[in-house]
Amino acid sequence: RDGLLVLANGQFHEAPFRPHKLVGRSGRGDTCIASYVAKRFTASPGEATIWAAAVTSLKMETEGPIKRSVEDVEELIQRMYKIE
């Protein structure tokens, strides 16, 4: 409920959800898994974990489907997630 934990290739990858405000709870699981799987086409498991956590965080800020830009997700990642 607080974030995303992924086991891939024998390694754990973890990233917390960091919404500015918590409004939308419905659909966050769907958003999380879909954004992780989509990002895995072009990124490592660790990068995809952070991406999915950031997308889900933004989705949790409003009701309904996420309507934020890729730039919004990238900005949140730069601001709130430590990238190794």
Legacy VTK file of the C-alpha trace (Angstrom):
# vtk DataFile Version 3.0
C-alpha trace
ASCII
DATASET POLYDATA
POINTS 84 float
0.000 0.000 0.000
2.956 2.335 0.542
4.957 1.552 -2.555
6.149 -0.970 -5.065
8.383 -3.996 -4.457
9.645 -5.979 -7.459
11.776 -9.128 -7.559
13.536 -9.396 -10.920
16.596 -11.409 -11.866
17.178 -12.330 -8.223
17.235 -8.703 -7.026
14.672 -6.682 -5.110
13.749 -3.201 -6.336
11.660 -0.926 -4.142
10.162 2.537 -4.536
7.635 4.321 -2.320
4.544 6.119 -3.505
4.963 9.875 -2.990
1.733 11.668 -3.815
1.522 15.346 -2.907
-2.042 14.710 -1.714
-4.079 11.532 -1.516
-7.376 11.791 -3.399
-7.721 8.907 -5.833
-7.321 5.389 -4.490
-9.338 3.550 -7.126
-7.320 2.037 -9.978
-3.869 2.576 -8.555
-3.006 -1.126 -8.764
-3.919 -1.212 -12.437
-1.931 1.975 -13.040
1.056 0.601 -11.159
1.331 -2.734 -12.953
0.562 -1.284 -16.389
3.151 1.478 -16.058
5.773 -0.996 -14.784
5.209 -3.453 -17.631
5.178 -0.698 -20.258
8.431 0.815 -18.971
10.171 -2.587 -18.923
10.188 -2.579 -22.729
12.865 0.143 -22.595
14.258 0.164 -19.047
15.815 -1.994 -16.355
13.708 -3.467 -13.538
14.992 -0.791 -11.129
14.160 2.076 -13.482
10.748 0.597 -14.252
10.022 0.251 -10.523
10.724 3.932 -9.922
8.750 4.913 -13.030
5.722 2.905 -11.909
5.871 4.324 -8.380
6.035 7.876 -9.756
3.175 7.347 -12.229
1.062 5.774 -9.497
1.865 8.628 -7.111
0.592 11.160 -9.641
-2.508 9.053 -10.306
-3.284 8.993 -6.574
-3.565 12.802 -6.559
-6.836 12.847 -8.533
-9.890 10.679 -9.134
-10.218 8.822 -12.416
-7.545 7.917 -14.960
-4.160 9.590 -14.882
-3.973 12.651 -17.103
-0.395 13.747 -16.466
2.415 14.113 -18.994
5.623 12.148 -19.312
7.403 15.348 -18.301
5.373 15.444 -15.067
6.509 11.897 -14.257
10.145 12.666 -15.065
10.042 15.812 -12.933
8.640 13.874 -9.958
11.350 11.238 -10.351
14.084 13.894 -10.362
12.595 15.642 -7.346
11.532 12.725 -5.148
13.437 9.547 -6.053
17.082 8.708 -5.576
18.334 7.260 -8.851
21.383 5.018 -8.578
LINES 1 85
84 0 1 2 3 4 5 6 7 8 9 10 11 12 13 14 15 16 17 18 19 20 21 22 23 24 25 26 27 28 29 30 31 32 33 34 35 36 37 38 39 40 41 42 43 44 45 46 47 48 49 50 51 52 53 54 55 56 57 58 59 60 61 62 63 64 65 66 67 68 69 70 71 72 73 74 75 76 77 78 79 80 81 82 83
